[in-house]
Amino acid sequence: MRSPGAAPPATGRGGALARIRRCAAWIRWYVKELNGEHAYARYAERARAAGEPVLSRREFEHRRVDRRDGDPREGGRCC
């Protein structure tokens, strides 16, 4: 017996396409997490919830890089 809200069993061609789409969505999410793409979205969501002004993407990235380079625990650049 399936739990309520669970996806129906994937059968046939439609089920295979659904699995491929879910896999592609997961891979896209994973790559964005690895390269930091989601960092700005999370920041903007928190800033809006707190009622603070949201920095532009460019300013956010600039501050993020400066903070990372200034912290020796982050591995900073030597050159």
Summary of the structure (lengths in Angstrom):
residues: 79
radius of gyration: 19.7
end to end distance: 60.2
largest distance: 60.2
contacts: 138
relative contact order: 0.06
helix: 70%
strand: 0%
